[in-house]
Amino acid sequence: MPKLKTNKTASKRFHITGTGKIMRTRGGKSHLRRNKRSSVTRLYAQMTPVDKGYVQKVKRLLPYGL
């Protein structure tokens, strides 16, 4: 069986936790950030889980679970 290639852009954008959840960063972190409240900008630093509809697609891009 040949090795599977990892999608490099997906490996930079998604992280897999120890329990197997796929986490992603939030969009809109940098554009017009000065006008946003500080409580909102703190939310952008946190990672959120990927929606259920996209989990299989992301797992296909990360065959070895980086």
C-alpha positions as YAML, in Angstrom:
chain: A
units: angstrom
residues:
- id: 1
  name: MET
  ca: [0.00, 0.00, 0.00]
- id: 2
  name: PRO
  ca: [1.54, 3.38, -0.96]
- id: 3
  name: LYS
  ca: [1.84, 6.26, 1.44]
- id: 4
  name: LEU
  ca: [-0.93, 8.86, 1.41]
- id: 5
  name: LYS
  ca: [-0.10, 12.51, 0.90]
- id: 6
  name: THR
  ca: [-1.15, 15.03, 3.53]
- id: 7
  name: ASN
  ca: [-2.73, 18.24, 2.29]
- id: 8
  name: LYS
  ca: [-0.29, 20.86, 3.60]
- id: 9
  name: THR
  ca: [-2.75, 23.74, 3.73]
- id: 10
  name: ALA
  ca: [-5.15, 21.62, 5.80]
- id: 11
  name: SER
  ca: [-2.35, 20.62, 8.16]
- id: 12
  name: LYS
  ca: [-1.65, 24.30, 8.86]
- id: 13
  name: ARG
  ca: [-5.31, 25.24, 9.37]
- id: 14
  name: PHE
  ca: [-6.64, 22.33, 11.41]
- id: 15
  name: HIS
  ca: [-5.44, 20.68, 14.60]
- id: 16
  name: ILE
  ca: [-6.58, 17.36, 16.01]
- id: 17
  name: THR
  ca: [-6.95, 17.10, 19.78]
- id: 18
  name: GLY
  ca: [-6.06, 14.11, 21.88]
- id: 19
  name: THR
  ca: [-9.68, 13.00, 21.96]
- id: 20
  name: GLY
  ca: [-9.94, 13.17, 18.15]
- id: 21
  name: LYS
  ca: [-11.81, 16.44, 17.68]
- id: 22
  name: ILE
  ca: [-10.78, 18.55, 14.70]
- id: 23
  name: MET
  ca: [-10.31, 22.18, 15.69]
- id: 24
  name: ARG
  ca: [-10.14, 25.25, 13.46]
- id: 25
  name: THR
  ca: [-9.37, 28.92, 13.94]
- id: 26
  name: ARG
  ca: [-12.00, 31.60, 13.49]
- id: 27
  name: GLY
  ca: [-12.08, 33.85, 10.46]
- id: 28
  name: GLY
  ca: [-11.86, 37.63, 10.50]
- id: 29
  name: LYS
  ca: [-9.04, 37.85, 13.00]
- id: 30
  name: SER
  ca: [-7.03, 40.63, 11.42]
- id: 31
  name: HIS
  ca: [-9.26, 42.78, 9.21]
- id: 32
  name: LEU
  ca: [-10.71, 45.87, 10.99]
- id: 33
  name: ARG
  ca: [-9.70, 44.52, 14.36]
- id: 34
  name: ARG
  ca: [-9.24, 47.96, 15.92]
- id: 35
  name: ASN
  ca: [-12.96, 48.67, 15.67]
- id: 36
  name: LYS
  ca: [-14.00, 45.47, 17.42]
- id: 37
  name: ARG
  ca: [-14.52, 45.18, 21.18]
- id: 38
  name: SER
  ca: [-11.74, 43.58, 23.20]
- id: 39
  name: SER
  ca: [-14.09, 40.82, 24.34]
- id: 40
  name: VAL
  ca: [-14.75, 39.96, 20.69]
- id: 41
  name: THR
  ca: [-11.07, 39.93, 19.76]
- id: 42
  name: ARG
  ca: [-10.38, 37.50, 22.62]
- id: 43
  name: LEU
  ca: [-12.90, 35.12, 21.08]
- id: 44
  name: TYR
  ca: [-10.89, 35.06, 17.86]
- id: 45
  name: ALA
  ca: [-7.90, 33.61, 19.71]
- id: 46
  name: GLN
  ca: [-9.86, 30.51, 20.71]
- id: 47
  name: MET
  ca: [-10.19, 27.54, 18.40]
- id: 48
  name: THR
  ca: [-13.59, 26.03, 17.62]
- id: 49
  name: PRO
  ca: [-14.52, 22.51, 16.55]
- id: 50
  name: VAL
  ca: [-15.24, 21.83, 12.90]
- id: 51
  name: ASP
  ca: [-18.91, 21.33, 12.00]
- id: 52
  name: LYS
  ca: [-20.12, 17.74, 11.66]
- id: 53
  name: GLY
  ca: [-20.75, 18.12, 7.94]
- id: 54
  name: TYR
  ca: [-17.08, 18.88, 7.24]
- id: 55
  name: VAL
  ca: [-15.39, 16.37, 9.55]
- id: 56
  name: GLN
  ca: [-15.15, 13.60, 6.94]
- id: 57
  name: LYS
  ca: [-13.78, 16.01, 4.32]
- id: 58
  name: VAL
  ca: [-11.08, 17.28, 6.66]
- id: 59
  name: LYS
  ca: [-10.14, 13.76, 7.76]
- id: 60
  name: ARG
  ca: [-9.61, 12.82, 4.13]
- id: 61
  name: LEU
  ca: [-7.15, 15.73, 3.79]
- id: 62
  name: LEU
  ca: [-5.29, 14.65, 6.95]
- id: 63
  name: PRO
  ca: [-4.86, 10.88, 6.61]
- id: 64
  name: TYR
  ca: [-2.38, 10.58, 9.48]
- id: 65
  name: GLY
  ca: [-4.12, 12.95, 11.89]
- id: 66
  name: LEU
  ca: [-1.51, 15.67, 12.27]
...
